[in-house]
Amino acid sequence: MGCRLVLPKRTLMRLVRTPDGVQLDPSGKAAGRGAYLHNDRTCWERALKGALANALKVELTEQDRLFLHGIMSSLPAGEPAQGSQDQG
């Protein structure tokens, strides 16, 4: 999503749009529109500039942004290890 690198879904973090806002979906099975991001701060920074809201088809609330920035701040900086262009 943010960096457009393709990796297996199991190596990505899934976010899901719920009636209560955007939430992390560790199981990858929660109901709702989802989007996948690498566990990498650079990918999240790019996604939060607009691609994530577009993918989830939602306007991110301030609460969503605070939640997502909290997750992002715990992630390592840099690019994901491997993959090819076009997803993630």
Buried (B, 14 or more C-beta within 10 A) or exposed (E): BBBBBEBEEEBBBBBBBBEEBBBEBEEEEBEEEBBBBBBBBBBBBBBBEEBBBEBBEBEBEEEBEEBBEEBBEEBEEEEBEEBEEEBB
